[in-house]
Amino acid sequence: MNDKDRVNQSWEDTILCEVIPLGRDYIIRLSGGAHMHHHHIGAVSTAYYAEPMFVSDLEAHNRSVTNTFLAQDEISISIASDDNDTVGCQGVKGANLTHLYPHICTMTHVVPGHKEAILSEPMAMEAANRLRTTVTVIAGIHYEQLQIHEIDQVVDAAWCIFRKALTQAL
């Protein structure tokens, strides 16, 4: 038996998304679980606009930077930038979202053992693009013993809740 069986609610009923203005910026809290004590911080992503840099400007900077911090056997965060990055963005290694939002950069911190960065980073980028400002997404969703298809349902529900909250904030 998993949490979904116990609560007899839709996923949308157990996921919360709050868009909080902070001056001209925003904080978005995405949390969920069958019980309130399951809400937590699993990943935090900040997306912000960066001024485009011209190739001639890049020569003055060291553009080959990669930092990876290990916690036990997991990568908690990886910030990467390379010579092909003409915008000057940093992001989680492997996320490769900069083609969708070419002037938006991200920084993501992941608590070891958590997977919420798959939500927090693209959500932060989408929100920064739509709100036209800096956005930090704090994500933490936990359910016990979910099957793969249920995880997909939770991810879809989280995106639905996020987009509704973001639309209301506009």
C-alpha positions, 0 to 999 in steps of 0.5 A: 500500500502506498500513500496514494491508497491511504489518502484517497485524494488526487495528486493535485489535492496533496501538492501545494504551490505558492508564488510569493513576491519578494520586491521585484523577484519571486519565490515559488514554494512547491511542496507535497506529500500525503501528509504535511510532515512529508513536505520538505526541501529537496532542491532549490533553483534560482533562475535569473536573466544574464546579459549576453556576452559577445565573443570578444568579451569572452576572451577576457574571462576564463570560460572553462569552469566546472565545479562538482561537489560530492556528498557520499556517492551522490552529486549534490550540485554541479555548476558548469560553463564552457567555451561554447556558452556565449551567454555566460550561464551556469546550470546543473550539469546535464540539464541543458535547458539553456536552449529554451531560455537563452538569456536565463541562467540557473543555479541549483542546489540539491539535497543528497538523495533527492530528485526534485531538481528535475522539477525546480530547475525547469520550473525556475526557468519557465517562471523567470521567463514568464515573470521577466525577473529572478525566481527561486523555486524551492521544491520538496515532494515525498510519497511512500512506495510509488510505482513508476507510473505514479511518479509520472502522475505526480510530476504531471500534477506538480507541473499542472499546479505550478502553471496554475499558480504561475498564471494566477501570479501574472 
